[in-house]
Amino acid sequence: MTDRGLVVPFPPPPREIRRALEQLRQAEDAGLEPAGLRLLDRPWDPATCSAHLRTRLWPWLDDVAAWLNHSYAWQTTQAIPSCWPAHPHLAHELAVLACLRATAADAAAPHALEEWHRYALPAFHARLAERLGIGCPPGRHTDWPARSWAAEYNNPQATAARQRLFDGDLNATSTGHTPEAAGGQ
């Protein structure tokens, strides 16, 4: 990103992203049922987007991250690391923040942009600092510290143990008995 004066303009969403946002706005205005909305690409939720849209979304989000770093990251805990795509929470959060900013910029009055500055951006920075801190300094990606916890959560034994607890609760509820406290207490 090159300096172009006192402020750098927000990276405009690619045509396909703008089209998706407009289709969603029109669907909402028309009262489309929530089930129908799931059929449309939602750029703020990358997992819902087609591969075609994601090919436009990722480069745009990368530009938005660079713009945020240039325009708003005064403290290191506010800087989005270059390895942000390796952090799923950042990919999710950045997509929402970018779409909110693009939508606010299209408003006819400044209120939406003021709300973005007052609520969305500070909340993003707070979550970024809480979840990442300075965990990925320039050039040194830090792998997911909770990886072992997630692996244990997903192992077949832990999954089966949770299912037994769920089944026991449902069985007790259907027979009118209250489930016993976990651990036999």
PLY file of the C-alpha trace (Angstrom):
ply
format ascii 1.0
element vertex 185
property float x
property float y
property float z
element edge 184
property int vertex1
property int vertex2
end_header
0.00 0.00 0.00
1.51 3.30 -1.01
0.96 6.59 0.78
-1.36 8.90 -1.14
-1.67 11.81 1.21
-2.95 12.35 4.69
-5.46 9.49 4.56
-5.50 6.37 2.44
-8.88 5.46 0.94
-10.59 2.27 2.03
-10.00 -0.51 -0.53
-13.20 -0.77 -2.56
-14.78 -4.20 -2.63
-14.44 -6.01 -5.95
-17.47 -5.94 -8.23
-18.48 -9.49 -7.26
-18.42 -8.62 -3.54
-20.48 -5.47 -4.16
-22.94 -7.53 -6.20
-23.29 -10.10 -3.40
-23.88 -7.36 -0.81
-26.46 -5.70 -3.07
-28.28 -9.01 -3.68
-28.47 -9.57 0.06
-29.78 -6.06 0.65
-32.44 -6.56 -2.01
-33.39 -9.96 -0.58
-33.73 -8.44 2.89
-35.80 -5.52 1.53
-38.05 -7.99 -0.29
-38.58 -9.99 2.91
-36.86 -13.17 1.74
-37.17 -15.89 4.34
-33.96 -16.58 6.30
-33.75 -20.05 4.71
-33.53 -18.38 1.29
-30.71 -16.12 2.42
-28.54 -19.18 2.98
-28.58 -19.72 -0.78
-26.77 -16.42 -1.34
-23.06 -15.70 -0.85
-22.53 -13.73 2.35
-19.08 -12.12 2.08
-18.94 -11.42 5.83
-19.05 -15.20 6.36
-16.43 -16.63 3.95
-17.49 -20.25 4.55
-20.85 -19.45 2.93
-19.26 -18.12 -0.24
-18.69 -19.95 -3.47
-15.12 -20.60 -4.55
-15.63 -18.01 -7.29
-16.50 -15.31 -4.75
-13.72 -16.35 -2.35
-11.17 -15.85 -5.13
-12.18 -12.17 -5.02
-12.77 -12.02 -1.27
-9.32 -13.10 -0.02
-7.30 -10.50 -1.97
-9.76 -7.79 -0.93
-9.49 -8.80 2.73
-5.71 -8.74 2.39
-5.95 -5.16 1.08
-8.30 -4.27 3.94
-5.84 -5.73 6.48
-3.03 -3.63 4.99
-5.29 -0.57 5.05
-6.24 -1.18 8.69
-2.59 -1.60 9.66
-1.65 1.62 7.89
-4.62 3.67 9.05
-5.47 2.36 12.52
-2.74 0.17 14.02
-0.86 2.47 16.35
-0.06 -0.22 18.93
1.45 -3.59 18.03
-1.57 -5.38 19.50
-3.73 -3.57 16.92
-1.64 -4.71 13.96
-2.97 -7.56 11.86
-0.07 -9.97 11.25
0.91 -10.89 7.70
0.02 -14.51 8.53
-3.63 -13.59 9.23
-4.98 -16.24 6.81
-3.39 -18.89 9.07
-5.63 -17.67 11.92
-9.26 -18.67 11.22
-10.58 -16.25 13.85
-8.92 -13.36 12.01
-10.29 -14.49 8.65
-13.81 -14.55 10.13
-13.45 -11.25 11.98
-11.75 -9.40 9.14
-14.50 -10.38 6.69
-17.19 -8.96 9.00
-15.24 -5.78 9.69
-14.54 -5.20 5.99
-18.17 -5.71 4.97
-19.39 -3.43 7.75
-16.93 -0.76 6.61
-17.92 -1.09 2.96
-21.60 -0.87 3.85
-21.03 2.12 6.14
-19.11 3.92 3.41
-22.09 3.55 1.07
-24.50 5.18 3.52
-26.02 8.55 2.67
-25.17 9.97 6.11
-22.14 9.59 8.43
-23.93 7.70 11.22
-23.04 4.20 10.02
-19.38 5.09 9.61
-19.33 6.72 13.04
-20.78 3.50 14.51
-18.11 1.50 12.69
-15.43 3.68 14.32
-17.13 3.66 17.72
-18.12 -0.01 17.98
-16.91 -2.34 15.23
-13.27 -1.26 14.96
-12.53 -0.99 18.72
-14.27 -4.32 19.34
-12.20 -5.91 16.56
-8.98 -4.50 18.07
-9.97 -5.70 21.55
-10.65 -9.24 20.29
-7.45 -9.18 18.22
-5.39 -8.21 21.28
-7.19 -10.74 23.49
-6.86 -13.66 21.08
-3.50 -12.95 19.47
-1.71 -10.34 21.55
1.71 -10.06 19.98
1.74 -13.80 19.25
2.88 -13.38 15.66
5.59 -10.74 15.47
6.78 -9.82 11.97
8.19 -12.83 10.18
7.47 -15.31 13.00
4.12 -17.05 12.82
3.07 -18.67 16.08
1.14 -21.88 15.64
-2.24 -22.32 17.32
-1.55 -22.67 21.06
-4.85 -24.51 21.69
-4.24 -27.12 18.98
-3.73 -29.94 21.51
-6.95 -28.99 23.33
-8.92 -29.03 20.08
-7.39 -32.37 19.09
-8.37 -33.86 22.46
-11.88 -32.42 22.15
-12.29 -34.04 18.73
-10.84 -37.45 19.59
-13.30 -40.36 19.39
-13.19 -41.15 23.12
-14.06 -37.57 24.17
-16.77 -37.37 21.52
-18.29 -40.67 22.72
-18.14 -39.54 26.37
-20.02 -36.34 25.54
-22.59 -38.31 23.53
-23.19 -40.65 26.49
-23.85 -37.61 28.69
-26.24 -36.14 26.12
-28.04 -39.48 25.74
-28.29 -39.86 29.53
-29.79 -36.41 29.85
-32.32 -37.04 27.08
-33.25 -40.43 28.54
-33.72 -38.97 32.02
-35.75 -36.06 30.66
-38.04 -38.31 28.60
-38.76 -40.56 31.60
-39.43 -37.63 33.92
-36.34 -38.15 36.06
-33.88 -35.38 36.69
-30.41 -36.14 35.41
-27.84 -36.92 38.07
-25.03 -34.48 38.60
-21.95 -35.12 36.50
-19.31 -37.20 38.21
-21.80 -39.01 40.46
-22.23 -36.14 42.92
0 1
1 2
2 3
3 4
4 5
5 6
6 7
7 8
8 9
9 10
10 11
11 12
12 13
13 14
14 15
15 16
16 17
17 18
18 19
19 20
20 21
21 22
22 23
23 24
24 25
25 26
26 27
27 28
28 29
29 30
30 31
31 32
32 33
33 34
34 35
35 36
36 37
37 38
38 39
39 40
40 41
41 42
42 43
43 44
44 45
45 46
46 47
47 48
48 49
49 50
50 51
51 52
52 53
53 54
54 55
55 56
56 57
57 58
58 59
59 60
60 61
61 62
62 63
63 64
64 65
65 66
66 67
67 68
68 69
69 70
70 71
71 72
72 73
73 74
74 75
75 76
76 77
77 78
78 79
79 80
80 81
81 82
82 83
83 84
84 85
85 86
86 87
87 88
88 89
89 90
90 91
91 92
92 93
93 94
94 95
95 96
96 97
97 98
98 99
99 100
100 101
101 102
102 103
103 104
104 105
105 106
106 107
107 108
108 109
109 110
110 111
111 112
112 113
113 114
114 115
115 116
116 117
117 118
118 119
119 120
120 121
121 122
122 123
123 124
124 125
125 126
126 127
127 128
128 129
129 130
130 131
131 132
132 133
133 134
134 135
135 136
136 137
137 138
138 139
139 140
140 141
141 142
142 143
143 144
144 145
145 146
146 147
147 148
148 149
149 150
150 151
151 152
152 153
153 154
154 155
155 156
156 157
157 158
158 159
159 160
160 161
161 162
162 163
163 164
164 165
165 166
166 167
167 168
168 169
169 170
170 171
171 172
172 173
173 174
174 175
175 176
176 177
177 178
178 179
179 180
180 181
181 182
182 183
183 184
